[in-house]
Amino acid sequence: MQGDGTRRAAQAAGSPGVREATDVLNGEQLRRITSTHRGFTNQHLYAAGCLLRLREAQAQLLRVERDEDVEIVFDDRHLYIQVKTRDANLTWGDVRGAVQQFDGIRAEHTAGRRAGTPWLIVVTNAALGPDLLARTQQAPWPADVALVGPERPHPAERWLPVPGRDLADLLDWCTAQAERLPFVSLSAATLVWKLAARVQYACTGAHGQEFAATKLPQLYEQFVEELQAFPQLPGVYRPHDGEPDLTSEEPVRLVVGFSGAGKTTWAAHAATHCPHPVTYFDVAGIPSASVAVALAQELAARHLSQPEAETLPAADGIAVLRAVHARLAQAGTMIAVVVDNVHQLTPDEVRMLVGALPTARLILLGHPRPEQIPLAAHLGITAETLAGWSIDTVAAVFAAETALWTMALCSASSPSPQACRCTCSTPRIWRPPRTPGTGLPSATPYRPRPTPPAPPRNGFWKKPSTSWNCVHAPSRRSWRSRKSP
């Protein structure tokens, strides 16, 4: 919903007397100007509310400032809407001109010069005055003329915006409707004010003073693009020991493992061999309330055409995901969905996602959590884990990367085949000898060199010129013993 600042601004614009200042020369003129702007703003916001529900009502066109303030064209009917903003009760004098003009409009439709059945709807924020209320209850009152107010909805056109007592009420209603539109890149309040500004601009004669229902997705700035994809696979993929396929006979699978276990890489590789189109969706960093809509956007962008995605009905959260699934089911499209980092969702949220996609193959990836036990029981599945690399695969990795590491502390007093014969006490790296001409590790097993002989009691000796198979071995360093005590 809109912020408090937006609502306070709307209340200030919609409440009589709020903007009245004491430092103006003509207070009456200020009140007239304020009332005029309040009336036009109410009219533009009401037209924006009609635009937000135009496709849901299956209308064709919305026109402004033609024969009436707002006109809505259907296949079989034509609505003429006049918006009245009053501080006091609505009187007969306020609507008499509109009712008399409608006689001529009705004659045009009766003569066949205009299509559809005409209806006059007077929308007001005020209550009906006694004289006007008495006229509406008398027999001569036209049956095709209706008065709509905050507590008086139209008996047939229930989709029309609900007029509020002030601008703040109408703005709240429009904002709530904007929040229901799927895949909109603007915030709800921003979209409402944008539509009101476009209506005001059209009232000047721009764009033929009309809005076509087929062009509303561009006006809404609906963004239907696939934003997520599997991470790039490594150059060489090594499968897990007993690696399963991505899909199975079970419609839902839960694969758990700690970070770095290879779940996402496995899913990305297995997706290349899956018979169904696979959609990857990572819930990390997405607010829980937006997960369903974000997933629906990914599915719509991948599997629906742009016109199909833009004509999805306005709905909230999980209902948008159900609508996308309904379109896919009608087309007979079988899909697989990989939901990553599912441990960041609550079990109830996961169940809602599963329930919204009953015919899809769902692969849920996440970290092991205690709450996944009842979730798996509710879904009738068993959590799976990846076995990791086999010993042969690990050995192949080390051989390919020539990364055989031996960590040890040098100890001259405790020589070991795995210890480097260095003079420092830090761990060193032993590198295996390489086969000449190939640069690959030699298959010859490591044989440690013999321990140098003890030096003579009163003499010196030098280390042989051969090295100790150690990158830090002092092959050119002279060694000298201390004189024995």
Beta strands, then each sheet from edge to edge (+ up, - down):
strand 1: 61-64
strand 2: 70-73
strand 3: 77-84
strand 4: 117-124
strand 5: 145-148
strand 6: 210-212
strand 7: 252-256
strand 8: 278-282
strand 9: 336-340
strand 10: 361-366
strand 11: 384-385
sheet 1: 5+ 4+ 3+ 2- 1+ 6-
sheet 2: 8+ 9+ 10+ 7+ 11+
end
